[in-house]
């Protein structure tokens, strides 16, 4: 993959695909190397049919290529990779007026699903309360009274912090180490595994 050039996309359709939250995980595996549809399905927790559908869309837009076809009885097995080692999307090709809209769009689906899930639970039991308090670290926290059995191990914090350049670099290094650990331990969807929604956002702020 290292010998492939970067690609600046030229159509709104390509931009939409590259910024589609449902395609980010498959695209990551395709950027790392060659995969078959079945391998992509296992890695992303998809059915093979869903993986084929995503690959078909990305291929039609010129963002993914077939690298080889392995002969077998019946239909040959194709292997795919990203058409470039990196993609550049001119902001003018996106459907968003501001960067904040674009970032919110990338994270809206999983957050909206979780908010709707919690909202349904709260609505079904109107005697429940929202609690706003300081947690053990002295941070303002919002949690839900009576849902400890459903929403266990919840950690949520949004803070504006001021860091030296050295400390900011250290934080970035530690977060990358966390994601490396997560890549080693995360598994595809299976019985007995607990789904977790993880979000980390680190960017220069205005304080």
ZIKA-V768279 format. One line per field, one symbol per residue. phi: phi as a letter, one per 20 degrees, with the letter a starting at -180 (. if undefined). A space follows every 10 residues. Layout:
BEGIN
phi->???
END
This chain:
BEGIN
phi->.feeffcefc cfffffffdf gfdffgffff ffrfbeffff fffdmdffff ffffffffff emecceeace fbfnffeedc bffbeadddg gfeeedecff ffffffdfgf ffffffffff ffffcfffce ddbeefemdf cdccfndffd dflecbbcce cdcfgfffff ffffffffff ffffdfcfga gneefcedcc ccbgdcd
END
